[in-house]
Amino acid sequence: MTKGRQKFLLVFILGSLFLLPNFYRNKWNIVNSTYYEEWQTRYDRLVIARLVKTRQEGFFSAGGLLGLGDVTNWSYETRTNKHQYKTYLENGEFQTYISYRSNPGLQGILYGILDKIPVIPPKQKLQLFRGLTALASAMVFALGAAVAARELGLLAGLLVLLSAFFSDWLILPAGSIFYNLWAFYLPAIFAAYLLTRGVKKGEYPAALIHWGLFGCMLIKIFFSGFELITTALIMATVPFIHFAVLYKCPWKEFLMRMIKVVGVLMAGIVMGLCVLAIQIAVMEHNFLGAMSYLRYTVDRRITGSSENYVSVLADSMNASVFTVIGKYLSANAMTIPLPQATINIAYWQLIAVFLFMTVVLYLRGRLKGNVKNVALVGTTWYSILAPLSWYVIFKPHSYIHTHIYPMAWEMPFVPLGFALCGFVITDLFRRR
């Protein structure tokens, strides 16, 4: 085994173990513990309720959709959240069930299958589900750190790991059985793997890439719905940008590849919408009703007019894009607890650091004639389009849900930014 591969495996394994406790249960209290628990139950309750529904009436009851039990309308009260867990843990039943119609909810079916294991108590099953989800998320970021360590130096990999360790907006969703953070990164990881393998073989495996991306996008939708869907789409194109710059792909060839890749990813999204529409139609026994709901959802989250809504929904339609982006730039990105104080770092501050490091690299003449460095910088700053796409296209939705979407900065702009920082710092001390 080569030294490079040894370094890769070591960083990957140790990195996964390093991140797992925080990703599983906020072990080091990076996120306020009260807020952390409230955030987890607010979303995971939908999956828990689905498990109860599956026990009662089968996997495909209510269209297989996630939902809430024993409520007549959507409630975010603590007692409602606790009731979902209590009913599951006590093997109880719901009298009523309302479906969550914005997510196909395949995780509910998957965990429902595992829930059939008779020898494991319900409480331990939930710990198992959460542990598997947190481990998958930890492995995603450990993989990114391992690649950074191999390609850019050990410091780059270490900074990627530390950024994830202290990140509020990775710790919050990393173990969530509703969000399944790992699924957002799956298309990008798959693309990077196939492109790397293709370079070694001197080929571009178009068919495998296209079918694989289609499948990965479907998996993302099945396990985390359409949340941050434009972010996931652009993130999946990031490896193509990197390899195109690194290997000087001709413009015409690059554009044709990108058009096909985006088309395949869009096809996956459309297929996911079709599956969701069928689920809603099965539940309501009305396909037109399903289409009407999807149109309403698009109107409310993207294209709507404030004249058709009231209160905060109307405000979200009227808000400017700059106001929305400003909210997310000022969101807390990292919390570093120290013995005498706590350091809070906002996303705009991270962006400023990444920009500074880019300028340092440029002023040192390390971008001139060095295609590897140009590829790193270009890929990093291209990736900022992934979060911005969501804040701009889904402006009304982003305006309201500032308690969810700061995580878009981590897909994959912030990890790439820290890898860039590690590379620049290492380069400063490297003999030329």
C-alpha positions in Angstrom: 0.0 0.0 0.0 1.4 3.4 -1.0 2.0 6.2 1.5 -0.7 8.3 -0.2 -3.3 5.5 0.2 -2.2 5.0 3.8 -2.7 8.7 4.6 -6.1 8.6 2.9 -7.3 5.6 4.9 -5.9 6.9 8.2 -7.6 10.3 7.8 -10.8 8.7 6.6 -11.1 6.3 9.5 -9.9 8.6 12.3 -11.9 11.4 10.8 -15.1 9.4 10.9 -14.5 8.4 14.5 -13.6 12.0 15.4 -16.8 13.5 14.0 -19.2 10.7 15.0 -19.9 11.7 18.7 -20.8 15.3 17.7 -22.8 14.2 14.7 -24.7 11.6 16.7 -25.7 13.7 19.8 -23.8 17.0 19.9 -21.4 15.4 22.3 -19.3 18.4 23.0 -22.2 20.9 23.2 -21.1 22.9 20.2 -24.8 23.7 19.7 -26.9 24.9 22.7 -28.2 21.6 24.1 -31.8 22.9 24.6 -32.0 24.2 21.0 -30.3 21.0 19.7 -32.9 18.7 21.3 -35.8 21.0 20.1 -34.4 21.1 16.6 -34.1 17.3 16.4 -37.6 16.5 17.6 -39.1 19.2 15.5 -38.2 17.3 12.3 -37.5 13.7 13.3 -41.0 13.4 14.8 -42.4 13.1 11.2 -40.4 9.9 10.7 -41.3 8.6 14.2 -45.0 9.1 13.4 -44.5 7.2 10.1 -43.1 4.3 12.0 -46.2 4.2 14.2 -48.5 4.4 11.1 -46.5 1.6 9.4 -47.0 -0.6 12.5 -50.7 0.1 12.4 -51.6 -0.1 8.7 -48.6 -1.1 6.7 -45.8 0.4 4.7 -47.9 2.1 2.1 -50.7 3.4 4.2 -51.3 7.1 3.6 -49.2 6.8 0.5 -46.1 5.9 2.5 -45.8 9.6 3.4 -44.4 10.9 6.7 -46.7 12.8 9.0 -48.1 13.5 12.4 -50.4 11.5 14.6 -53.4 12.6 16.7 -53.5 16.2 15.6 -56.0 17.9 13.3 -53.5 20.4 11.9 -49.8 21.1 11.9 -48.5 21.8 15.3 -45.0 22.6 16.5 -45.8 22.4 20.2 -43.4 20.4 22.4 -46.2 18.2 23.6 -47.1 17.2 20.0 -43.5 16.3 19.4 -43.3 14.2 22.6 -46.5 12.5 21.8 -45.1 11.0 18.5 -42.1 9.5 20.4 -44.2 8.4 23.4 -46.7 6.5 21.1 -43.8 4.8 19.2 -41.9 3.8 22.3 -45.0 2.4 24.1 -46.1 0.6 20.9 -49.3 2.7 20.9 -51.6 3.7 18.0 -52.8 6.9 16.5 -56.5 7.8 16.2 -55.8 10.2 13.3 -52.9 10.9 10.9 -52.1 13.9 8.7 -49.5 13.5 6.0 -46.5 15.6 5.2 -46.8 16.0 1.5 -43.5 17.7 0.6 -41.2 14.6 0.9 -41.5 11.1 -0.5 -40.2 9.8 2.9 -38.4 6.7 1.8 -36.5 6.8 5.1 -39.8 6.0 6.8 -40.1 2.8 4.8 -36.4 1.9 5.3 -36.6 2.4 9.1 -40.0 0.7 9.0 -38.3 -2.4 7.7 -35.6 -2.3 10.4 -38.4 -1.6 12.9 -39.7 -5.1 12.3 -36.6 -6.6 14.0 -38.3 -8.1 17.1 -35.3 -8.5 19.4 -34.4 -4.8 19.7 -36.4 -2.6 22.0 -37.9 0.6 20.4 -35.6 3.0 22.2 -32.5 1.1 21.0 -34.0 1.0 17.5 -34.2 4.8 17.5 -30.6 5.0 18.7 -29.6 2.6 15.9 -31.4 4.6 13.2 -29.8 7.8 14.4 -26.4 6.2 14.8 -26.4 4.8 11.2 -27.4 8.3 9.9 -24.8 10.1 11.9 -22.1 7.6 10.8 -23.0 8.1 7.2 -22.8 11.9 7.6 -19.4 11.6 9.4 -18.0 9.3 6.7 -19.0 11.9 4.0 -16.9 14.7 5.7 -14.1 12.3 6.7 -14.0 11.3 3.0 -13.7 14.9 2.0 -11.0 15.5 4.5 -9.1 12.4 3.3 -9.2 13.6 -0.3 -8.0 17.1 0.8 -5.2 15.6 2.9 -4.0 13.5 0.0 -4.3 16.1 -2.7 -3.6 19.4 -0.9 -1.7 18.4 2.3 -2.4 17.2 5.8 -3.3 20.6 7.1 -6.0 21.0 4.4 -7.6 17.7 5.5 -7.3 18.7 9.2 -9.0 22.0 8.7 -11.9 20.3 6.8 -12.4 18.0 9.8 -12.2 20.8 12.4 -14.6 23.0 10.4 -17.1 20.1 10.5 -16.5 19.5 14.2 -17.3 23.1 15.2 -20.1 23.7 12.6 -23.5 24.4 14.1 -25.1 23.7 10.7 -23.6 20.3 10.3 -24.0 19.1 13.8 -27.8 19.9 13.8 -28.8 17.9 10.7 -26.0 15.3 10.7 -27.8 12.7 12.9 -31.3 13.7 11.9 -33.3 10.7 10.5 -35.5 13.3 8.7 -32.8 15.2 6.9 -30.3 12.5 6.2 -27.5 14.9 5.6 -25.3 12.4 3.8 -27.8 12.1 1.0 -27.3 15.7 -0.1 -23.6 14.9 -1.0 -24.2 11.6 -2.7 -24.5 12.8 -6.3 -21.3 14.9 -5.9 -19.3 12.1 -4.3 -20.4 9.7 -7.0 -19.4 12.1 -9.8 -16.0 12.8 -8.2 -15.4 9.1 -7.9 -16.3 8.2 -11.5 -14.3 11.2 -12.9 -11.2 10.2 -10.9 -11.5 6.6 -12.1 -12.1 7.8 -15.6 -8.9 9.9 -15.6 -6.9 6.9 -14.5 -8.3 4.9 -17.3 -8.1 7.7 -19.8 -11.8 7.7 -20.5 -15.0 9.6 -19.7 -17.7 7.0 -18.7 -20.7 9.0 -19.9 -23.4 6.4 -19.6 -22.3 5.3 -16.1 -22.1 8.9 -15.0 -25.5 9.8 -16.3 -27.3 6.8 -14.9 -25.4 7.0 -11.6 -26.3 10.7 -11.2 -29.9 10.1 -12.0 -30.0 7.3 -9.3 -28.1 9.4 -6.8 -30.4 12.4 -7.2 -33.4 10.1 -6.7 -31.9 8.7 -3.6 -31.3 12.3 -2.3 -35.0 13.1 -3.0 -36.3 9.9 -1.5 -34.3 10.4 1.8 -34.4 14.1 2.2 -37.1 15.4 -0.1 -36.7 18.5 -2.2 -34.9 20.5 0.5 -32.0 22.5 -0.9 -32.6 20.7 -4.3 -30.9 23.4 -6.4 -28.0 23.4 -3.9 -27.6 19.6 -4.3 -27.8 19.9 -8.1 -25.1 22.5 -8.4 -22.9 20.7 -5.8 -23.1 17.6 -8.1 -21.6 19.7 -10.9 -18.6 20.9 -8.8 -16.4 17.9 -9.6 -17.0 18.5 -13.3 -15.7 22.1 -13.0 -12.7 20.9 -11.1 -11.7 18.2 -13.6 -12.4 20.4 -16.6 -10.0 23.1 -15.3 -7.4 20.6 -14.0 -7.2 18.6 -17.3 -7.9 21.5 -19.6 -11.1 20.1 -21.1 -12.0 21.8 -24.5 -14.8 24.4 -24.0 -17.2 22.8 -26.5 -16.7 19.3 -25.0 -17.1 20.7 -21.4 -20.3 22.5 -22.2 -21.9 19.5 -23.9 -21.0 17.4 -20.8 -22.4 19.9 -18.4 -25.7 20.2 -20.4 -26.1 16.5 -20.3 -25.2 16.2 -16.6 -27.6 19.0 -15.6 -30.3 17.4 -17.8 -29.8 14.0 -16.1 -30.0 15.7 -12.6 -33.1 17.5 -13.6 -34.6 14.3 -14.9 -34.0 12.8 -11.5 -35.8 15.7 -9.8 -38.8 15.4 -12.2 -38.9 11.6 -11.5 -38.9 12.4 -7.8 -41.8 14.8 -8.2 -43.7 12.2 -10.1 -43.2 9.7 -7.3 -44.4 12.2 -4.8 -47.4 13.1 -6.9 -48.4 9.4 -7.1 -48.0 9.1 -3.3 -50.3 12.1 -2.7 -52.8 10.9 -5.3 -52.9 7.4 -3.7 -53.5 9.0 -0.3 -56.2 11.4 -1.5 -57.6 9.1 -4.3 -57.3 12.2 -6.5 -54.5 12.8 -9.0 -55.7 16.3 -9.8 -55.6 17.1 -6.1 -52.0 16.0 -6.0 -51.1 18.2 -8.9 -52.9 21.1 -7.4 -51.0 20.7 -4.1 -47.7 20.7 -5.9 -48.6 23.8 -7.9 -49.5 25.5 -4.6 -46.2 24.5 -3.0 -44.2 25.9 -5.9 -46.2 29.1 -5.8 -45.7 29.5 -2.0 -42.0 28.7 -2.1 -40.9 30.3 -5.4 -43.2 32.2 -7.7 -46.0 33.5 -5.5 -47.4 37.0 -5.3 -47.8 38.8 -1.9 -51.3 39.7 -2.9 -52.4 36.1 -2.5 -50.9 35.6 1.0 -51.0 37.2 4.4 -48.6 37.7 7.4 -45.1 36.3 7.1 -45.9 34.6 3.8 -46.7 37.9 2.2 -43.5 39.4 3.8 -41.5 36.6 2.3 -42.8 37.4 -1.2 -42.0 41.1 -0.8 -38.5 40.6 0.7 -35.5 41.4 -1.5 -33.0 38.8 -2.5 -30.3 40.9 -0.8 -32.2 40.9 2.5 -32.5 37.1 2.4 -28.8 36.6 1.5 -27.9 39.1 4.3 -29.8 36.9 6.8 -27.7 33.9 5.9 -24.4 35.8 5.7 -24.9 36.9 9.3 -25.9 33.4 10.5 -23.6 31.7 13.0 -21.4 29.2 11.2 -19.1 27.9 13.9 -19.1 27.8 17.7 -15.7 27.3 19.4 -16.1 26.9 23.2 -13.1 28.0 25.2 -12.5 27.8 29.0 -13.1 31.5 29.5 -15.2 32.4 26.4 -17.0 31.2 23.4 -16.0 32.2 19.9 -18.9 32.6 17.4 -18.0 32.9 13.7 -20.5 34.1 11.1 -20.5 32.9 7.5 -19.6 36.3 6.2 -16.4 36.2 8.3 -15.5 32.8 6.8 -16.1 34.1 3.3 -13.8 37.0 4.1 -11.1 34.6 5.2 -11.4 32.5 2.1 -11.2 35.6 -0.1 -8.1 36.7 1.8 -6.4 33.3 1.2 -7.3 33.5 -2.4 -5.7 37.0 -2.7 -2.6 35.7 -0.9 -2.2 32.8 -3.4 -2.6 35.3 -6.3 -0.2 37.8 -4.9 2.5 35.1 -4.4 2.1 34.3 -8.1 0.9 30.8 -7.3 -2.0 31.0 -9.8 0.1 31.8 -12.8 0.8 28.8 -14.9 -0.3 26.4 -12.1 -3.4 24.6 -13.3 -3.8 22.7 -10.0 -4.1 25.8 -8.0 -6.4 27.5 -10.5 -8.6 24.5 -10.4 -8.8 24.6 -6.6 -9.6 28.3 -6.4 -12.0 28.2 -9.3 -13.9 25.2 -7.9 -14.1 26.7 -4.4 -15.6 30.0 -5.7 -17.9 28.2 -8.2 -19.3 26.2 -5.3 -20.7 29.3 -3.6 -23.4 29.3 -6.3 -24.8 26.1 -4.7 -26.1 27.9 -1.5 -26.8 31.1 -3.3 -29.1 29.3 -5.8 -31.4 28.3 -3.1 -31.5 31.7 -1.4 -32.3 33.3 -4.7 -34.7 30.8 -6.4 -36.4 29.8 -3.2 -36.3 33.3 -1.7 -39.7 33.3 0.0 -39.0 29.9 1.6 -35.5 30.9 2.6 -36.8 34.2 4.1 -39.0 32.2 6.6 -36.8 29.2 7.4 -33.6 30.7 8.6 -33.6 27.9 11.3 -32.8 25.4 8.6 -31.1 26.7 5.5 -27.7 28.1 6.8 -26.6 24.5 6.2 -26.6 25.3 2.5 -23.2 27.1 2.9 -21.7 23.7 3.8 -22.7 22.2 0.4 -19.8 22.3 -0.3 -18.5 25.9 -0.2 -17.3 26.0 3.4 -15.4 22.6 3.4 -13.7 23.6 0.1 -12.9 27.0 1.6 -11.2 25.4 4.5 -9.3 23.0 2.2 -8.1 26.1 0.3 -7.0 27.8 3.6 -5.0 24.7 4.5 -3.3 24.5 1.1 -2.4 28.2 1.2 -0.9 28.1 4.7 1.1 25.0 3.7 2.3 26.7 0.6 3.5 29.7 2.6 6.0 27.5 4.4 7.0 25.4 1.4 10.3 26.0 -0.2 10.0 27.2 -3.8 
